[in-house]
Amino acid sequence: LTCWIILPNQNLHKPQIEYSEAFRSFWGRKGFIFTQIAFFCCISCLNVVSIVDQAQAVDEILSRLREGVFAFEWNSGGLEVVWWAAHTCSAEKMQDGTFIPF
């Protein structure tokens, strides 16, 4: 889906514009830079949240299909292996959401 918009001082040979170009036209260079940084931060947050959500979903599925799942944890004592299995969790804790993998 492409949105065509006419902005002040827009080059008519380039009808498509980037997200922050509209802010540059109305708020100037500072508005452009601010929206570029804000857009980058929002997209980065969405990417990180997607990775975490995917990892949690895969852990949950694998723990139910197999004996459990494990992860490596680095703390002051060094590297440790942490184990989690869904069958060790009571139905009450699952319902409350207090028994979370890792």
Phi, psi and omega in degrees: 000125180245134178255125178258130184218144177258121178245157176300140178060028180276136176287120184289348177278351179233083185286339179268139180232158176280169184305312188277351181298325178296322179290327177295322181294324185258327184250353179087190185296321180296319176296321178298311182296317179301313182290329176296314180294316180297317179296316179299315180296318179295316179294321178296318178299317178298321179294316180296316179298321179296319179295315180296316180298317179297318179297318179294320179295317179294318177301315181297315180294312182295326180291334178275328181277333183239194180289339182153184179229161180224162178216161175263134180237128179257122177222191185296335179277355181112201183274128178234154175259127180250131183248142177217136177222137182293328183290347177275356183262137178283157180297327180294316179292325177296318180296317180287336183081018181271346179257096187247137178300132176056000000 
